Each structure stands twice: as structure tokens, then as C-alpha cells.
Amino acid sequence: MESGVKKIRLSQDQTPRESFEDIIDTMDRFVDLCVVRDYSRKVLEVLARKNNLPIINGFSEVGHLMVL
């Protein structure tokens, strides 16, 4: 049985000409949620501000839910 879950892995190296905000705007149209693994809290804050997607903190400086 397949869950229908597919991952999209992005890094800034892969999208050097696009701003982080532009990438988020585009992703908002194609995905149902985001799992973010980035040490910077700023990334989580920008994601929360810029889109309507549920965000799961996979790892950041403030901890992460994935170990609970």
C-alpha cells in the first residue's frame, strides 16, 4: 500500500537565483505540508508568515517534535 507521500528536498544551492520567499510561494501551490530541517529559527518564522501550510519542525535551534 502506498501512502501517497512524496518528498521534495530543497537547498539554497539548488535554487541560487530564487529568493527564499519566492520558493515558499511556489511550494504553497503544490504541497500539503512542510517538514523543515534547518537550524535557523528564521526559516521557520518566514514559512509560518508566508504561507498557509502546516509546518512540522523537523529540527531547529528551538528543538524538534520528531523526537517526542
MODELLER restraints for C-alpha pairs under 7 A, 6 or more apart:
rsr = mdl.restraints
at = mdl.atoms
rsr.add(forms.Gaussian(group=physical.xy_distance, feature=features.Distance(at['CA:24:A'], at['CA:47:A']), mean=6.94, stdev=0.5))
rsr.add(forms.Gaussian(group=physical.xy_distance, feature=features.Distance(at['CA:25:A'], at['CA:51:A']), mean=6.92, stdev=0.5))
rsr.add(forms.Gaussian(group=physical.xy_distance, feature=features.Distance(at['CA:28:A'], at['CA:51:A']), mean=6.28, stdev=0.5))
rsr.add(forms.Gaussian(group=physical.xy_distance, feature=features.Distance(at['CA:28:A'], at['CA:53:A']), mean=6.66, stdev=0.5))
rsr.add(forms.Gaussian(group=physical.xy_distance, feature=features.Distance(at['CA:32:A'], at['CA:53:A']), mean=6.36, stdev=0.5))
rsr.add(forms.Gaussian(group=physical.xy_distance, feature=features.Distance(at['CA:33:A'], at['CA:53:A']), mean=5.19, stdev=0.5))
rsr.add(forms.Gaussian(group=physical.xy_distance, feature=features.Distance(at['CA:33:A'], at['CA:54:A']), mean=4.93, stdev=0.5))
rsr.add(forms.Gaussian(group=physical.xy_distance, feature=features.Distance(at['CA:33:A'], at['CA:55:A']), mean=5.98, stdev=0.5))
rsr.add(forms.Gaussian(group=physical.xy_distance, feature=features.Distance(at['CA:34:A'], at['CA:53:A']), mean=6.85, stdev=0.5))
rsr.add(forms.Gaussian(group=physical.xy_distance, feature=features.Distance(at['CA:34:A'], at['CA:54:A']), mean=6.37, stdev=0.5))
rsr.add(forms.Gaussian(group=physical.xy_distance, feature=features.Distance(at['CA:34:A'], at['CA:55:A']), mean=4.85, stdev=0.5))
rsr.add(forms.Gaussian(group=physical.xy_distance, feature=features.Distance(at['CA:34:A'], at['CA:56:A']), mean=6.09, stdev=0.5))
rsr.add(forms.Gaussian(group=physical.xy_distance, feature=features.Distance(at['CA:35:A'], at['CA:55:A']), mean=5.88, stdev=0.5))
rsr.add(forms.Gaussian(group=physical.xy_distance, feature=features.Distance(at['CA:35:A'], at['CA:56:A']), mean=4.58, stdev=0.5))
rsr.add(forms.Gaussian(group=physical.xy_distance, feature=features.Distance(at['CA:35:A'], at['CA:57:A']), mean=6.00, stdev=0.5))
rsr.add(forms.Gaussian(group=physical.xy_distance, feature=features.Distance(at['CA:35:A'], at['CA:58:A']), mean=5.69, stdev=0.5))
rsr.add(forms.Gaussian(group=physical.xy_distance, feature=features.Distance(at['CA:36:A'], at['CA:56:A']), mean=6.24, stdev=0.5))
rsr.add(forms.Gaussian(group=physical.xy_distance, feature=features.Distance(at['CA:36:A'], at['CA:57:A']), mean=5.36, stdev=0.5))
rsr.add(forms.Gaussian(group=physical.xy_distance, feature=features.Distance(at['CA:36:A'], at['CA:58:A']), mean=5.13, stdev=0.5))
rsr.add(forms.Gaussian(group=physical.xy_distance, feature=features.Distance(at['CA:36:A'], at['CA:59:A']), mean=6.77, stdev=0.5))
rsr.add(forms.Gaussian(group=physical.xy_distance, feature=features.Distance(at['CA:37:A'], at['CA:57:A']), mean=6.70, stdev=0.5))
rsr.add(forms.Gaussian(group=physical.xy_distance, feature=features.Distance(at['CA:37:A'], at['CA:58:A']), mean=4.75, stdev=0.5))
rsr.add(forms.Gaussian(group=physical.xy_distance, feature=features.Distance(at['CA:37:A'], at['CA:59:A']), mean=4.61, stdev=0.5))
rsr.add(forms.Gaussian(group=physical.xy_distance, feature=features.Distance(at['CA:37:A'], at['CA:60:A']), mean=6.49, stdev=0.5))
rsr.add(forms.Gaussian(group=physical.xy_distance, feature=features.Distance(at['CA:38:A'], at['CA:59:A']), mean=5.94, stdev=0.5))
rsr.add(forms.Gaussian(group=physical.xy_distance, feature=features.Distance(at['CA:38:A'], at['CA:60:A']), mean=5.40, stdev=0.5))
rsr.add(forms.Gaussian(group=physical.xy_distance, feature=features.Distance(at['CA:39:A'], at['CA:59:A']), mean=6.35, stdev=0.5))
rsr.add(forms.Gaussian(group=physical.xy_distance, feature=features.Distance(at['CA:39:A'], at['CA:60:A']), mean=3.98, stdev=0.5))
rsr.add(forms.Gaussian(group=physical.xy_distance, feature=features.Distance(at['CA:39:A'], at['CA:61:A']), mean=5.13, stdev=0.5))
rsr.add(forms.Gaussian(group=physical.xy_distance, feature=features.Distance(at['CA:40:A'], at['CA:60:A']), mean=5.95, stdev=0.5))
rsr.add(forms.Gaussian(group=physical.xy_distance, feature=features.Distance(at['CA:40:A'], at['CA:61:A']), mean=6.22, stdev=0.5))
rsr.add(forms.Gaussian(group=physical.xy_distance, feature=features.Distance(at['CA:41:A'], at['CA:60:A']), mean=6.16, stdev=0.5))
rsr.add(forms.Gaussian(group=physical.xy_distance, feature=features.Distance(at['CA:41:A'], at['CA:61:A']), mean=6.29, stdev=0.5))
rsr.add(forms.Gaussian(group=physical.xy_distance, feature=features.Distance(at['CA:57:A'], at['CA:64:A']), mean=5.34, stdev=0.5))
rsr.add(forms.Gaussian(group=physical.xy_distance, feature=features.Distance(at['CA:57:A'], at['CA:65:A']), mean=6.20, stdev=0.5))
rsr.add(forms.Gaussian(group=physical.xy_distance, feature=features.Distance(at['CA:58:A'], at['CA:64:A']), mean=5.45, stdev=0.5))
rsr.add(forms.Gaussian(group=physical.xy_distance, feature=features.Distance(at['CA:58:A'], at['CA:65:A']), mean=6.52, stdev=0.5))
rsr.add(forms.Gaussian(group=physical.xy_distance, feature=features.Distance(at['CA:58:A'], at['CA:66:A']), mean=5.86, stdev=0.5))
